[in-house]
């Protein structure tokens, strides 16, 4: 990611992504090296589907195998026990739906929620009346809404909305210029802002792409 892209990332999303990365980096080491951590992970049902994929991308194949083999073993044994004890299909469904594996107490989701709350609180503390529109950070629309809902100073709210309204329009124009120059074979005239317009637009509308599919994001 370029410097210009980094400066335009929603700071609340950015904090959440960094917290998740740091947590998963430590956690994957614990899963490999600590039997107690593996047992607790299994008892909680592992991660949710989205954060399991994030873990997969961060950990090595060997790390996933070392951290998850005992977990899969216990799930397999539990399924065999359910099969042996089953009387009706409804009973099986009820037992399986209550399983931690079906509804994991995902520890990464907890990190995301805490990181978001901390970042929102920090952003609110920085929303001083002395800040100008140009020095006001840019947030994704979800976190802009969350901030506005916690503010009581109408002047600050107006400044936030004006800052973001101008940026949305600016990005829209950069997008139009990008399309026009590409269509007219004037790619060599594209500015950095125009080349990055699609990233900036999606960030403003949907937040950081590493959080977009998370069940706890926004």
Backbone as CSV, one residue per row, in Angstrom:
resi,resn,N_x,N_y,N_z,CA_x,CA_y,CA_z,C_x,C_y,C_z
1,UNK,0.843,-1.194,0.000,0.000,0.000,0.000,0.879,1.244,0.000
2,UNK,0.536,2.199,-0.832,1.345,3.396,-0.927,1.055,4.333,0.223
3,UNK,1.932,5.330,0.354,1.754,6.296,1.439,0.438,7.025,1.307
4,UNK,0.058,7.397,0.076,-1.189,8.130,-0.109,-2.385,7.272,0.246
5,UNK,-2.323,5.958,-0.065,-3.403,5.074,0.322,-3.503,4.969,1.834
6,UNK,-2.357,4.788,2.479,-2.338,4.610,3.927,-2.956,5.804,4.634
7,UNK,-2.676,7.001,4.166,-3.178,8.206,4.812,-4.678,8.350,4.658
8,UNK,-5.285,7.596,3.734,-6.712,7.710,3.497,-7.494,6.530,4.038
9,UNK,-6.850,5.672,4.774,-7.547,4.555,5.410,-8.274,5.063,6.647
10,UNK,-9.531,4.629,6.815,-10.285,5.001,8.018,-9.460,4.620,9.243
11,UNK,-9.114,5.585,10.108,-8.246,5.270,11.248,-8.851,4.263,12.220
12,UNK,-10.161,4.211,12.288,-10.800,3.239,13.175,-10.672,1.834,12.590
13,UNK,-10.964,1.703,11.298,-10.756,0.418,10.617,-9.295,-0.006,10.721
14,UNK,-8.395,0.949,10.505,-6.962,0.643,10.508,-6.527,0.098,11.866
15,UNK,-7.027,0.684,12.939,-6.700,0.210,14.276,-7.232,-1.202,14.496
16,UNK,-8.434,-1.471,14.012,-9.028,-2.793,14.163,-8.215,-3.848,13.423
17,UNK,-7.807,-3.524,12.190,-7.019,-4.468,11.398,-5.685,-4.770,12.072
18,UNK,-5.040,-3.729,12.598,-3.745,-3.923,13.247,-3.876,-4.759,14.508
19,UNK,-4.931,-4.508,15.275,-5.153,-5.281,16.502,-5.407,-6.751,16.186
20,UNK,-6.177,-6.998,15.135,-6.449,-8.383,14.731,-5.167,-9.072,14.284
21,UNK,-4.366,-8.377,13.472,-3.116,-8.958,12.998,-2.194,-9.308,14.163
22,UNK,-2.048,-8.378,15.112,-1.174,-8.621,16.262,-1.684,-9.787,17.101
23,UNK,-3.015,-9.836,17.286,-3.593,-10.913,18.087,-3.384,-12.267,17.416
24,UNK,-3.682,-12.354,16.120,-3.557,-13.618,15.416,-2.101,-14.081,15.340
25,UNK,-1.188,-13.120,15.221,0.235,-13.475,15.175,0.657,-14.145,16.485
26,UNK,0.201,-13.600,17.618,0.521,-14.208,18.911,-0.237,-15.527,19.103
27,UNK,-1.487,-15.519,18.683,-2.358,-16.669,18.925,-1.890,-17.892,18.160
28,UNK,-1.460,-17.695,16.900,-1.028,-18.845,16.119,0.230,-19.475,16.717
29,UNK,1.074,-18.652,17.353,2.243,-19.197,18.055,1.802,-20.015,19.267
30,UNK,0.796,-19.500,20.001,0.300,-20.218,21.180,-0.334,-21.554,20.791
31,UNK,-1.079,-21.567,19.689,-1.729,-22.811,19.266,-0.715,-23.889,18.937
32,UNK,0.403,-23.482,18.383,1.438,-24.444,18.010,2.208,-24.932,19.233
33,UNK,2.480,-24.026,20.170,3.412,-24.341,21.258,2.764,-24.664,22.598
34,UNK,1.463,-24.354,22.759,0.844,-24.459,24.074,-0.386,-25.371,24.044
35,UNK,-0.289,-26.578,24.629,-1.437,-27.497,24.635,-2.662,-26.913,25.335
36,UNK,-2.450,-26.119,26.368,-3.572,-25.503,27.083,-4.314,-24.542,26.164
37,UNK,-3.574,-23.770,25.376,-4.194,-22.832,24.427,-5.003,-23.587,23.381
38,UNK,-4.488,-24.723,22.923,-5.216,-25.524,21.941,-6.510,-26.064,22.526
39,UNK,-6.451,-26.513,23.782,-7.644,-27.053,24.432,-8.701,-25.964,24.615
40,UNK,-8.270,-24.796,25.057,-9.209,-23.694,25.249,-9.819,-23.275,23.915
41,UNK,-9.001,-23.250,22.885,-9.486,-22.893,21.550,-10.578,-23.858,21.107
42,UNK,-10.370,-25.142,21.351,-11.357,-26.152,20.981,-12.634,-26.001,21.807
43,UNK,-12.494,-25.726,23.093,-13.662,-25.568,23.962,-14.542,-24.395,23.526
44,UNK,-13.890,-23.353,22.995,-14.638,-22.176,22.537,-15.216,-22.365,21.134
45,UNK,-14.857,-23.468,20.493,-15.371,-23.735,19.157,-14.542,-23.120,18.050
46,UNK,-13.316,-22.709,18.372,-12.453,-22.103,17.358,-12.860,-20.681,17.034
47,UNK,-12.489,-20.237,15.842,-12.859,-18.908,15.364,-14.125,-19.008,14.517
48,UNK,-14.755,-17.873,14.262,-15.835,-17.824,13.295,-15.246,-18.112,11.908
49,UNK,-16.106,-18.331,10.922,-15.634,-18.702,9.582,-14.713,-17.643,8.995
50,UNK,-15.092,-16.368,9.130,-14.296,-15.286,8.537,-12.905,-15.227,9.164
51,UNK,-12.830,-15.268,10.474,-11.535,-15.148,11.132,-10.720,-16.441,11.035
52,UNK,-11.384,-17.583,10.802,-10.638,-18.808,10.520,-9.864,-18.656,9.223
53,UNK,-10.470,-17.994,8.224,-9.791,-17.760,6.959,-8.635,-16.775,7.141
54,UNK,-8.844,-15.771,7.960,-7.739,-14.848,8.230,-6.580,-15.583,8.910
55,UNK,-6.911,-16.459,9.829,-5.881,-17.252,10.499,-5.141,-18.126,9.490
56,UNK,-5.890,-18.702,8.566,-5.289,-19.562,7.544,-4.262,-18.801,6.715
57,UNK,-4.585,-17.569,6.347,-3.674,-16.777,5.526,-2.421,-16.381,6.299
58,UNK,-2.568,-16.216,7.618,-1.437,-15.785,8.430,-0.528,-16.957,8.810
59,UNK,-1.121,-18.078,9.161,-0.347,-19.223,9.636,0.176,-20.046,8.459
60,UNK,1.205,-20.832,8.714,1.727,-21.755,7.712,0.865,-23.015,7.701
61,UNK,0.907,-23.817,6.630,0.177,-25.097,6.638,0.557,-25.968,7.830
62,UNK,1.852,-25.983,8.174,2.291,-26.769,9.324,1.690,-26.212,10.605
63,UNK,1.635,-24.890,10.716,1.060,-24.270,11.903,-0.408,-24.593,12.059
64,UNK,-1.160,-24.591,10.939,-2.581,-24.944,10.998,-2.734,-26.396,11.431
65,UNK,-1.910,-27.278,10.878,-1.995,-28.699,11.232,-1.664,-28.928,12.704
66,UNK,-0.611,-28.275,13.187,-0.210,-28.437,14.578,-1.242,-27.848,15.535
67,UNK,-1.840,-26.754,15.143,-2.786,-26.074,16.026,-4.183,-26.658,16.003
68,UNK,-4.548,-27.353,14.908,-5.936,-27.765,14.738,-6.170,-29.275,14.747
69,UNK,-5.117,-30.086,14.703,-5.332,-31.531,14.612,-6.099,-32.072,15.815
70,UNK,-5.727,-31.634,17.024,-6.430,-32.106,18.221,-7.873,-31.619,18.243
71,UNK,-8.087,-30.405,17.741,-9.430,-29.825,17.673,-10.313,-30.689,16.768
72,UNK,-9.819,-30.996,15.563,-10.595,-31.820,14.645,-10.822,-33.222,15.204
73,UNK,-9.821,-33.743,15.902,-9.969,-35.054,16.533,-11.128,-35.043,17.522
74,UNK,-11.208,-34.010,18.353,-12.273,-33.943,19.360,-13.641,-33.764,18.710
75,UNK,-13.702,-32.977,17.629,-14.977,-32.804,16.929,-15.415,-34.128,16.312
76,UNK,-14.462,-34.837,15.699,-14.786,-36.138,15.111,-15.319,-37.116,16.134
77,UNK,-14.689,-37.160,17.283,-15.136,-38.063,18.349,-16.526,-37.674,18.854
78,UNK,-16.772,-36.373,18.927,-18.085,-35.908,19.372,-19.175,-36.273,18.368
79,UNK,-18.879,-36.167,17.086,-19.858,-36.536,16.060,-20.179,-38.030,16.125
80,UNK,-19.160,-38.845,16.348,-19.380,-40.281,16.467,-20.231,-40.609,17.698
81,UNK,-19.999,-39.870,18.785,-20.790,-40.080,20.003,-22.246,-39.679,19.773
82,UNK,-22.470,-38.586,19.060,-23.837,-38.154,18.753,-24.540,-39.195,17.902
83,UNK,-23.799,-39.729,16.901,-24.382,-40.751,16.033,-24.785,-41.993,16.825
84,UNK,-23.930,-42.366,17.771,-24.196,-43.578,18.554,-25.382,-43.402,19.497
85,UNK,-25.585,-42.168,19.972,-26.630,-41.904,20.958,-27.921,-41.400,20.337
86,UNK,-27.927,-41.182,19.023,-29.068,-40.546,18.364,-30.324,-41.398,18.457
87,UNK,-31.441,-40.721,18.736,-32.751,-41.368,18.761,-33.630,-40.801,17.643
88,UNK,-33.596,-39.465,17.477,-34.351,-38.814,16.407,-33.459,-37.789,15.717
89,UNK,-33.859,-37.430,14.488,-33.115,-36.408,13.748,-33.197,-35.065,14.470
90,UNK,-34.362,-34.736,14.989,-34.528,-33.461,15.702,-33.573,-33.365,16.882
91,UNK,-33.389,-34.462,17.581,-32.471,-34.472,18.715,-31.039,-34.226,18.253
92,UNK,-30.661,-34.853,17.144,-29.319,-34.652,16.598,-29.109,-33.190,16.211
93,UNK,-30.089,-32.615,15.532,-29.993,-31.214,15.111,-29.847,-30.300,16.312
94,UNK,-30.620,-30.555,17.350,-30.574,-29.730,18.560,-29.197,-29.790,19.207
95,UNK,-28.633,-30.976,19.310,-27.310,-31.145,19.921,-26.248,-30.446,19.086
96,UNK,-26.323,-30.607,17.760,-25.311,-30.025,16.894,-25.381,-28.501,16.878
97,UNK,-26.578,-27.953,16.895,-26.726,-26.494,16.881,-26.213,-25.855,18.156
98,UNK,-26.222,-26.608,19.253,-25.726,-26.084,20.525,-24.218,-26.282,20.690
99,UNK,-23.616,-26.964,19.763,-22.185,-27.238,19.847,-21.377,-25.955,19.702
100,UNK,-20.303,-25.802,20.489,-19.435,-24.631,20.339,-18.856,-24.502,18.932
101,UNK,-18.676,-25.622,18.241,-18.145,-25.576,16.887,-19.118,-24.893,15.941
102,UNK,-20.427,-25.092,16.173,-21.443,-24.459,15.324,-21.597,-22.983,15.648
103,UNK,-21.420,-22.638,16.909,-21.549,-21.239,17.342,-20.330,-20.870,18.192
104,UNK,-19.179,-20.704,17.546,-17.944,-20.459,18.298,-17.950,-19.118,19.024
105,UNK,-17.343,-19.136,20.211,-17.119,-17.881,20.936,-15.809,-17.310,20.409
106,UNK,-15.871,-16.728,19.208,-14.666,-16.326,18.480,-13.896,-15.232,19.226
107,UNK,-12.680,-15.555,19.619,-11.872,-14.590,20.370,-11.408,-13.432,19.489
108,UNK,-11.318,-13.639,18.179,-10.935,-12.535,17.294,-12.071,-11.529,17.183
109,UNK,-13.293,-12.010,17.131,-14.446,-11.093,17.123,-14.435,-10.203,18.369
110,UNK,-14.039,-10.782,19.496,-13.945,-9.998,20.725,-12.866,-8.927,20.606
111,UNK,-11.739,-9.276,19.983,-10.667,-8.305,19.761,-11.153,-7.180,18.853
112,UNK,-11.869,-7.536,17.786,-12.393,-6.541,16.849,-13.323,-5.565,17.558
113,UNK,-14.232,-6.114,18.361,-15.198,-5.273,19.060,-14.512,-4.307,20.030
114,UNK,-13.543,-4.824,20.780,-12.824,-3.992,21.740,-11.989,-2.931,21.030
115,UNK,-11.314,-3.325,19.947,-10.476,-2.383,19.197,-11.315,-1.273,18.588
116,UNK,-12.498,-1.628,18.093,-13.376,-0.622,17.502,-13.824,0.394,18.550
117,UNK,-14.207,-0.109,19.713,-14.674,0.785,20.783,-13.551,1.708,21.244
118,UNK,-12.348,1.167,21.391,-11.209,1.984,21.814,-10.881,3.050,20.770
119,UNK,-10.923,2.675,19.493,-10.603,3.622,18.427,-11.668,4.703,18.310
120,UNK,-12.920,4.335,18.500,-13.998,5.331,18.485,-13.822,6.328,19.632
121,UNK,-13.492,5.826,20.801,-13.277,6.703,21.954,-12.110,7.654,21.714
122,UNK,-11.035,7.128,21.124,-9.871,7.967,20.827,-10.213,9.032,19.793
123,UNK,-10.989,8.651,18.785,-11.380,9.612,17.752,-12.256,10.709,18.336
124,UNK,-13.165,10.339,19.224,-14.026,11.331,19.867,-13.207,12.322,20.682
125,UNK,-12.179,11.817,21.363,-11.331,12.692,22.180,-10.559,13.682,21.322
126,UNK,-10.316,13.342,20.068,-9.567,14.213,19.173,-10.446,15.202,18.420
127,UNK,-11.750,15.036,18.534,-12.657,15.909,17.796,-12.790,17.273,18.463
128,UNK,-11.680,17.979,18.577,-11.677,19.294,19.219,-12.219,20.342,18.255
129,UNK,-12.868,21.327,18.809,-13.441,22.387,17.986,-12.374,23.151,17.217
130,UNK,-11.139,23.142,17.712,-10.059,23.879,17.068,-9.598,23.229,15.771
131,UNK,-9.954,21.973,15.546,-9.551,21.303,14.321,-10.242,21.926,13.119
132,UNK,-9.515,22.049,12.031,-10.106,22.584,10.809,-10.686,21.441,9.989
133,UNK,-11.467,21.788,8.982,-12.060,20.753,8.139,-10.984,19.927,7.439
134,UNK,-9.913,20.591,7.030,-8.858,19.900,6.291,-8.030,18.966,7.173
135,UNK,-7.982,19.224,8.472,-7.202,18.361,9.363,-8.057,17.280,10.024
136,UNK,-9.357,17.291,9.754,-10.242,16.269,10.301,-10.006,14.948,9.571
137,UNK,-9.798,13.845,10.295,-9.554,12.554,9.632,-10.750,12.114,8.795
138,UNK,-10.468,11.245,7.836,-11.522,10.652,7.022,-11.864,9.276,7.576
139,UNK,-13.159,9.025,7.742,-13.635,7.750,8.256,-14.521,7.079,7.224
140,UNK,-14.643,5.756,7.304,-15.631,5.082,6.471,-17.019,5.518,6.953
141,UNK,-18.027,5.322,6.127,-19.360,5.844,6.438,-19.935,5.218,7.716
142,UNK,-19.606,3.947,7.960,-20.124,3.292,9.170,-19.533,3.925,10.423
143,UNK,-18.238,4.198,10.413,-17.613,4.784,11.596,-17.890,6.280,11.689
144,UNK,-18.114,6.936,10.555,-18.562,8.330,10.598,-19.916,8.405,11.305
145,UNK,-20.813,7.494,10.954,-22.134,7.460,11.591,-22.014,7.189,13.090
146,UNK,-21.139,6.254,13.447,-20.946,5.928,14.864,-20.407,7.125,15.637
147,UNK,-19.485,7.871,15.034,-18.932,9.059,15.687,-19.996,10.141,15.864
148,UNK,-20.723,10.408,14.792,-21.747,11.457,14.854,-22.785,11.142,15.924
149,UNK,-23.124,9.861,16.060,-24.144,9.474,17.037,-23.690,9.709,18.470
150,UNK,-22.383,9.900,18.680,-21.844,10.096,20.030,-21.441,11.537,20.292
151,UNK,-21.560,12.380,19.288,-21.184,13.784,19.446,-22.393,14.627,19.838
152,UNK,-22.131,15.723,20.542,-23.198,16.648,20.924,-22.972,18.052,20.362
153,UNK,-21.764,18.326,19.863,-21.429,19.639,19.322,-21.802,19.684,17.845
154,UNK,-22.823,20.494,17.506,-23.309,20.557,16.128,-22.259,21.098,15.172
155,UNK,-21.422,22.020,15.626,-20.376,22.558,14.754,-19.384,21.474,14.332
156,UNK,-19.018,20.622,15.273,-18.098,19.531,14.954,-18.762,18.540,14.005
157,UNK,-20.043,18.260,14.243,-20.773,17.346,13.364,-20.835,17.907,11.951
158,UNK,-21.131,19.199,11.834,-21.186,19.818,10.505,-19.831,19.749,9.803
159,UNK,-18.760,19.996,10.576,-17.430,19.949,9.977,-17.106,18.546,9.478
160,UNK,-17.468,17.552,10.261,-17.253,16.172,9.841,-18.014,15.858,8.549
161,UNK,-19.284,16.236,8.517,-20.103,15.947,7.342,-19.604,16.701,6.118
162,UNK,-19.215,17.958,6.294,-18.697,18.729,5.171,-17.395,18.132,4.638
163,UNK,-16.527,17.729,5.561,-15.256,17.114,5.173,-15.506,15.852,4.345
164,UNK,-16.408,15.015,4.801,-16.674,13.768,4.113,-17.499,13.979,2.844
165,UNK,-18.439,14.921,2.885,-19.199,15.214,1.676,-18.294,15.675,0.547
166,UNK,-17.347,16.559,0.867,-16.384,17.022,-0.139,-15.536,15.871,-0.659
167,UNK,-15.107,14.978,0.245,-14.246,13.873,-0.169,-14.996,12.868,-1.050
168,UNK,-16.231,12.574,-0.706,-17.020,11.674,-1.544,-17.137,12.230,-2.961
169,UNK,-17.419,13.524,-3.081,-17.545,14.143,-4.400,-16.207,14.159,-5.128
170,UNK,-15.121,14.389,-4.394,-13.789,14.427,-5.002,-13.419,13.049,-5.557
171,UNK,-13.702,12.025,-4.775,-13.395,10.669,-5.224,-14.257,10.300,-6.424
172,UNK,-15.524,10.702,-6.398,-16.401,10.422,-7.536,-15.859,11.049,-8.814
173,UNK,-15.359,12.280,-8.724,-14.782,12.942,-9.896,-13.503,12.239,-10.344
174,UNK,-12.672,11.813,-9.385,-11.463,11.071,-9.749,-11.812,9.762,-10.449
175,UNK,-12.888,9.121,-10.019,-13.341,7.901,-10.680,-13.761,8.184,-12.122
176,UNK,-14.507,9.262,-12.315,-14.945,9.624,-13.668,-13.748,9.934,-14.565
177,UNK,-12.761,10.628,-14.006,-11.566,10.946,-14.772,-10.783,9.681,-15.119
178,UNK,-10.754,8.751,-14.187,-10.058,7.490,-14.434,-10.687,6.768,-15.627
179,UNK,-12.018,6.669,-15.627,-12.726,5.991,-16.714,-12.516,6.722,-18.038
180,UNK,-12.637,8.058,-17.991,-12.496,8.842,-19.220,-11.108,8.694,-19.827
181,UNK,-10.086,8.767,-19.032,-8.722,8.677,-19.537,-8.381,7.268,-20.007
182,UNK,-8.918,6.271,-19.318,-8.692,4.893,-19.768,-9.386,4.651,-21.110
183,UNK,-10.604,5.158,-21.224,-11.362,4.951,-22.458,-10.741,5.687,-23.648
184,UNK,-10.100,6.820,-23.381,-9.521,7.623,-24.467,-8.036,7.339,-24.677
185,UNK,-7.559,6.255,-24.078,-6.159,5.845,-24.201,-5.190,6.913,-23.697
186,UNK,-5.617,7.636,-22.663,-4.757,8.647,-22.037,-4.290,8.170,-20.667
187,UNK,-3.976,6.900,-20.573,-3.576,6.323,-19.293,-2.347,7.019,-18.720
188,UNK,-1.491,7.486,-19.599,-0.263,8.137,-19.134,-0.537,9.448,-18.417
189,UNK,-1.769,9.971,-18.548,-2.135,11.227,-17.895,-2.833,11.013,-16.556
190,UNK,-3.014,9.764,-16.175,-3.705,9.483,-14.911,-2.874,9.959,-13.725
191,UNK,-3.529,10.637,-12.780,-2.868,11.054,-11.545,-2.938,9.920,-10.527
192,UNK,-2.141,10.048,-9.461,-2.187,9.051,-8.389,-3.580,8.990,-7.776
193,UNK,-4.197,10.152,-7.551,-5.542,10.175,-6.975,-6.531,9.429,-7.857
194,UNK,-6.404,9.584,-9.165,-7.323,8.902,-10.081,-7.058,7.403,-10.109
195,UNK,-5.804,7.012,-10.045,-5.469,5.586,-10.041,-5.955,4.894,-8.778
196,UNK,-6.002,5.623,-7.687,-6.395,5.030,-6.407,-7.852,5.305,-6.056
197,UNK,-8.587,5.927,-6.976,-9.959,6.349,-6.682,-10.844,5.170,-6.283
198,UNK,-10.660,4.019,-6.932,-11.511,2.869,-6.615,-11.269,2.375,-5.191
199,UNK,-10.007,2.417,-4.735,-9.689,2.007,-3.367,-10.264,2.994,-2.360
200,UNK,-10.094,4.273,-2.667,-10.603,5.306,-1.757,-12.115,5.257,-1.669
201,UNK,-12.773,5.054,-2.795,-14.234,5.009,-2.803,-14.783,3.854,-1.999
202,UNK,-14.194,2.669,-2.188,-14.669,1.507,-1.443,-14.365,1.632,0.043
203,UNK,-13.222,2.250,0.384,-12.914,2.469,1.797,-13.973,3.363,2.430
204,UNK,-14.325,4.449,1.745,-15.312,5.371,2.294,-16.670,4.705,2.465
205,UNK,-17.041,3.870,1.515,-18.369,3.255,1.553,-18.428,2.034,2.460
206,UNK,-17.360,1.209,2.443,-17.435,-0.097,3.100,-16.364,-0.354,4.146
207,UNK,-15.457,0.592,4.363,-14.412,0.383,5.348,-13.268,-0.444,4.795
208,UNK,-12.393,-0.878,5.679,-11.215,-1.638,5.282,-11.626,-2.997,4.730
209,UNK,-11.019,-3.395,3.613,-11.411,-4.641,2.968,-11.148,-5.856,3.839
210,UNK,-10.216,-5.779,4.794,-9.947,-6.917,5.671,-10.981,-7.050,6.779
211,UNK,-11.893,-6.072,6.867,-12.948,-6.138,7.878,-14.317,-6.302,7.253
212,UNK,-14.417,-6.116,5.956,-15.725,-6.007,5.300,-16.627,-7.209,5.533
213,UNK,-16.043,-8.402,5.621,-16.863,-9.602,5.779,-16.977,-10.053,7.218
214,UNK,-16.347,-9.324,8.132,-16.361,-9.743,9.525,-17.732,-9.561,10.145
215,UNK,-18.276,-10.549,10.857,-19.588,-10.423,11.478,-19.646,-9.368,12.548
216,UNK,-18.502,-8.964,13.095,-18.501,-7.974,14.171,-18.115,-6.588,13.688
217,UNK,-17.760,-6.455,12.415,-17.326,-5.144,11.957,-18.500,-4.209,11.826
218,UNK,-18.298,-2.991,12.229,-19.258,-1.904,12.164,-20.532,-2.273,12.921
